[in-house]
Amino acid sequence: EILLTQSPAALSVSPGERATLSCRASQTVISHLAWYQQKPGQAPRLLIYAASTRATGIPARFSGSGSGTEFTLTISNLQSEDFAVYYCQQYSDWPPITFGQGTRLEMK
Amino acid sequence: EVQLVQSGAEVKKPGATVKISCKVSGITFTDYYIHWVQQAPGKGLEWMGLVDPEDGETKYAEKFQGRVTITADTSTDTSYMELSSLRSTNTAVYYCATSKEQLEIFDYWGQGSLVTVSS
């Protein structure tokens, strides 16, 4: 089973600034990594897949990078609606499909 | 518009079985896998398994193997997730979600169904 470790667990950033979230895999997932955003009481929303491809309708301020075992989600010019929990997910070697434990992005 | 509409909240006693439905519209049901994901209160996401509605093939996470059954009814475009031998640790929101074959990313999600296990 591929373990995904996200860091930090929580991140406090001011609106308008940039947030950088990390996801490390226990073994290579090539580029088979996705990112999701989840707000309280809502289902997750797909942001990024194939490590760096934005899903339909996702603003350009969201960008993903990385390959192998190290991945980054960058959110530029943070908006109030971006404060949420973010999860990474691998689909390289499954079952099981696995998720990271999440990073909570909080407003400073 | 793609919609995944799940059944409502359930309260079950330990040892019981729960069955949740997920009705899909706006897409061709047999073109997508239907996955089920568990989220305990205040916790992260855990993949439980999937069904391929085209042929009924299923894959399950080892953690849930033997207690979970995921099915798909192509006559009603509805998937079902049944979880047996419920315990308090199964108190969670359960989501259904879709993915294309060969691209296991979850592009559409249901609204979630809360299952509470309590004596």
Boltz contact constraints between the chains, C-beta under 6 A:
constraints:
  - contact:
      token1: [A, 34]
      token2: [B, 105]
      max_distance: 6.0
  - contact:
      token1: [A, 43]
      token2: [B, 95]
      max_distance: 6.0
  - contact:
      token1: [A, 43]
      token2: [B, 109]
      max_distance: 6.0
  - contact:
      token1: [A, 43]
      token2: [B, 112]
      max_distance: 6.0
  - contact:
      token1: [A, 46]
      token2: [B, 107]
      max_distance: 6.0
  - contact:
      token1: [A, 49]
      token2: [B, 105]
      max_distance: 6.0
  - contact:
      token1: [A, 87]
      token2: [B, 45]
      max_distance: 6.0
  - contact:
      token1: [A, 91]
      token2: [B, 104]
      max_distance: 6.0
  - contact:
      token1: [A, 95]
      token2: [B, 59]
      max_distance: 6.0
  - contact:
      token1: [A, 95]
      token2: [B, 61]
      max_distance: 6.0
  - contact:
      token1: [A, 96]
      token2: [B, 47]
      max_distance: 6.0
  - contact:
      token1: [A, 96]
      token2: [B, 61]
      max_distance: 6.0
  - contact:
      token1: [A, 97]
      token2: [B, 47]
      max_distance: 6.0
  - contact:
      token1: [A, 97]
      token2: [B, 104]
      max_distance: 6.0
  - contact:
      token1: [A, 99]
      token2: [B, 44]
      max_distance: 6.0
  - contact:
      token1: [A, 99]
      token2: [B, 45]
      max_distance: 6.0
  - contact:
      token1: [A, 101]
      token2: [B, 44]
      max_distance: 6.0
  - contact:
      token1: [A, 102]
      token2: [B, 44]
      max_distance: 6.0
